Amino acid sequence: MTRTRADDYEDKKRAILEKAAALIARKGFDQATMMDVAKACNASKSHLYHYFPSKEDLLFAVVHEHIAQQTAELRAIVALPLPAEERFARFVDSFVQGAARSRSEHLILMADLKFLPRAEREQIRVMEVELADLLEQLLGEMNPTVMRDPKARKPYSLLLFGMMIWTFTWYRKSGQIPPRELAARVSALWTAGFVQLDADGRPL
């Protein structure tokens, strides 16, 4: 007989992922154990294995749910019927706010993917490529002259993508600049600079 899921299954799963993310981000995936995660969740190892058969399954769930939610939000922003620069500002704000809110998951995504099986790493890589492609699309709308050059398109999108990703190795939302202000500063930096470049990448 198939075992039915409890009504609070998803809530308990989400709570485990949050506790696990905080623990793994602090200790590193190779040092954190399933017993450590169980203790952080005030649960038994058997309870944990009911949700995640292995530590790698847990890691994949942490990073996949984080980037899937982020991708869905950013994809929706790019599709809005708004001027490109307004969508760009919303894109950056959503990315920064999401990464600040889920900093543990963000750090794990950067540091611990190497511990996943190849097939699962590839799934995450495909999702990351989509994020960079969404940025490339927006930048192409903001300055089609610059982005018309095939050799320039990917470097510009990856420069911005990398800038936002690596920011969260040092940035904490409890610091002097709150996430919304940081996002506004990033948007202003690119809007004021990138859109003023000519086809050769020089200021107009």
Secondary structure, DSSP 8 states (H G I E B T S, - for coil): ------TTHHHHHHHHHHHHHHHHHHH-TTT--HHHHHHHTT--HHHHHHH-SSHHHHHHHHHHHHHHHHHHHHHHHHTSSS-HHHHHHHHHHHHHHHHHHTHHHHHHHHHSGGGS-HHHHHHHHHHHHHHHHHHHHHHHHH-HHHHTSHHHHHHHHHHHHHHHHHHTTT--TTSSS-HHHHHHHHHHHHHHHHTTB-TTS-B-
